[in-house]
Amino acid sequence: MSTLASFCALQLTFELRATEPIYLHAFNGSALRGMLYRAAMRLANEPQHRDAPAFSNEPMLQRLLHTLDEHNLRGQDIPRPYVIDPPPPLPEDQRLLPPNGLLTFGLTLFGELIEAFPMIVLSLRRAESMGLGRFIAREAGEAQPAQRGRFALHRVLAHHPYRRMTQHLFAEGDRIVHTPELFITEADVRQQAERDTRAVHQRLTLRFHTPTSLKAQGEWVRQPQFNVIVHRLLERLEQLSRAYAQPLACLPRDRDAKLALLHCADAVRLVEDETHWVPLRGYSERTRATTNLGGFIGRAVFEADSFVPFLELLRWAEIVHLGQHAVKGNGLVRIELV
């Protein structure tokens, strides 16, 4: 267990400026995670130069590498301390990013991994020459093999969604990276949930922006069932907060309290379902194998006598995501109050 006093999060936005055409995927979360891992590996394996130290023994870089490596075991059922907020799904005619076009994605760090922020920026600088997206074939007669389109790290921002504040951490051409200061704490989430109680009554809308992959009794859940959402969310928050800080105060204090909350969740009704299932496969260059990344996307409206017991948990869901493959961008959900 981490020695951090309480669980917190750092929400970052990265803007990449294409310096060459970049052929993107329809869903880019898996590709972005893979890019970060390859870049961190390059940073760790760089030889030391006279004017630049080697980073191979940097503890935070090693921690970052173990975190980004999806094949590195972190113990039974321990989720990784970050999620990617990928750009929206791209239709076929919008997947070629032209030079000077911007690609924006989010990265949220939890607990102890927040300290690795400088290593992430350094890794992305190394990724500039490695490229992103699909390999683009060269014109006939060109000597160079197919390669990914390259980019420059254009800007890095930190956001606090509840204070409505933004901190500029880095811009293209800067020589220094500023230290993040906008952390999302338990108190921030609790205060937002208290404000929600004045806006949310007997109906609550959730919008699933990326494929949300949930299982119940070993089977994929094809619709957003509220009791399954709450059950899987409790498990995720318990594992994350215990592994990387202290257990969240909003979690049920014992088994009886948890069962009582799940019993309340069983009574919540799905009254409007505008979701659909998206079949999606991810590919690992390292293992030469595919992974099922499919899930449901869309809008769902739920009805209950009261949503107060769930509001703080659902605000955390916006930060940590829901379900499987959150590190690759799956399970990005938002509460809609209007």
C-alpha positions, 0 to 999 in steps of 0.5 A, spaced: 500 500 500 502 507 498 504 511 504 500 517 501 495 520 505 489 520 501 487 518 494 488 524 488 488 524 481 491 529 476 488 530 469 492 532 464 491 534 456 496 533 451 496 536 444 500 533 439 502 537 432 503 533 426 509 535 423 508 529 417 501 526 415 499 521 421 494 516 419 490 515 425 485 509 428 478 509 429 479 509 436 486 511 438 486 509 446 490 503 445 495 506 440 496 512 445 498 507 450 503 503 446 506 510 444 507 512 451 510 505 452 515 505 446 517 512 448 519 510 455 523 504 453 527 509 449 528 514 454 530 508 459 535 505 454 538 511 451 546 512 453 548 517 457 552 523 453 556 528 456 551 534 456 545 529 458 544 524 463 542 517 463 535 515 465 535 508 466 536 508 473 531 513 475 526 510 480 520 514 477 521 512 470 522 505 472 515 505 475 512 508 469 515 503 465 512 497 469 505 501 469 505 502 462 507 495 460 501 491 459 504 484 460 507 486 467 504 483 472 502 488 478 499 483 483 492 480 482 486 484 480 490 491 481 489 496 476 494 501 473 494 508 476 492 511 470 487 512 464 487 515 457 482 519 455 482 518 447 480 523 442 472 521 440 472 516 435 474 518 428 470 516 421 474 513 416 474 520 412 477 524 418 483 519 420 488 522 416 491 528 420 495 533 416 501 537 417 500 542 423 493 538 425 492 537 432 491 531 436 488 532 443 488 526 448 487 526 456 491 522 461 489 522 468 494 519 473 492 517 480 496 517 487 504 515 486 504 515 479 503 523 479 510 524 481 512 521 474 509 526 470 516 529 468 518 522 465 512 522 461 513 529 458 520 527 457 518 520 454 513 524 449 519 528 447 522 522 445 516 519 441 516 525 436 521 522 432 518 515 433 511 517 430 504 515 432 498 511 428 498 506 422 504 505 418 504 509 412 507 506 405 512 511 402 511 513 394 514 508 389 522 509 388 523 512 395 528 508 399 525 509 406 520 504 409 513 505 411 513 509 418 508 512 422 507 520 422 511 524 426 509 530 431 511 535 436 509 536 443 505 542 442 502 543 449 501 540 456 495 542 460 493 540 467 485 541 469 481 541 475 474 539 472 470 542 479 474 548 480 474 550 472 481 551 472 487 550 467 494 550 468 499 551 463 505 546 464 509 546 457 508 549 450 512 547 444 519 551 444 519 552 452 525 550 455 522 548 462 516 544 464 512 547 470 510 543 476 503 541 476 498 544 482 491 542 480 490 535 483 483 532 484 482 530 491 477 527 495 474 533 498 473 536 491 469 530 488 465 530 495 463 537 494 461 536 487 457 530 489 453 535 494 452 540 488 449 535 484 444 533 489 440 540 488 440 538 480 439 530 480 432 528 482 429 522 480 432 521 473 440 521 472 443 521 465 450 517 463 453 518 457 458 513 455 463 516 450 468 510 449 466 502 449 465 500 456 466 493 457 463 490 463 462 483 465 457 480 470 457 472 472 462 471 467 458 474 461 459 481 457 453 486 459 451 488 453 446 494 456 448 499 461 445 496 467 446 500 473 447 495 478 453 492 474 456 499 473 455 500 481 458 493 483 464 494 478 465 501 480 466 499 487 471 494 486 475 498 481 475 504 486 477 499 492 483 496 488 485 503 486 485 507 492 488 501 496 494 500 492 496 507 491 493 511 497 488 510 502 481 507 501 476 512 499 471 515 504 465 514 500 466 507 499 462 502 504 465 501 510 463 494 511 460 488 507 453 489 510 454 497 508 456 494 501 450 489 500 445 495 502 448 499 497 448 494 491 441 492 494 439 500 492 442 499 485 438 493 484 432 498 484 434 503 479 431 502 472 434 503 465 428 507 462 432 510 456 437 506 452 440 509 446 447 505 447 449 500 442 455 495 442 461 497 438 465 491 436 473 493 437 479 489 437 486 492 439 493 489 437 499 488 440 506 489 436 509 485 442 505 479 442 502 479 435 496 478 438 489 481 438 485 483 444 477 484 445 476 492 446 469 492 445 463 495 449 457 499 449 457 507 447 451 512 447 446 515 452 442 512 458 437 514 462 436 511 469 430 512 474 430 511 482 427 514 488 434 517 490 441 517 486 444 521 492 447 514 495 451 514 488 453 521 486 460 521 489 461 514 486 459 516 479 463 522 479 469 518 481 467 514 475 468 520 470 475 520 473 477 513 473 473 510 468 469 504 468 470 497 466 476 493 463 481 496 458 481 503 462 488 504 461 487 504 453 481 509 454 475 504 455 469 506 459 470 514 459 463 516 462 460 523 463 454 525 468 449 529 464 445 534 468 441 537 463 
